[in-house]
Amino acid sequence: MQKSTSLNILFFGSVNCELTQKAIGFLKSQNFEVTEYLTTYEPAANKQSLLTDVVKEWTGEYIVCFKSLFLVPEWLISKASVAAINFHPASVEFPG
């Protein structure tokens, strides 16, 4: 029997965010390989110059930007072979 390979996801999210942790936990429970890049939810913490070498060298199938102010640069988006997804859950009163 051939072992299936898991998909690689680069996940941008917010530190100390319960929804971020639930999203990462769900992806891992589905056997995705998740590389996490978590920052505080403030513009000063979301600079390209702060990216780790692991993130800079990442290659994979998906990039997910969830509740993060980080603007993923084009050179990094192009490393996702399937898709880059950006979403921010919010109430109807405060759409995200």
Helices and strands as residue ranges (DSSP letters): E 8-14, H 18-29, E 33-39, G 43-45, G 48-50, H 53-56, E 60-66, H 74-77, E 80-87
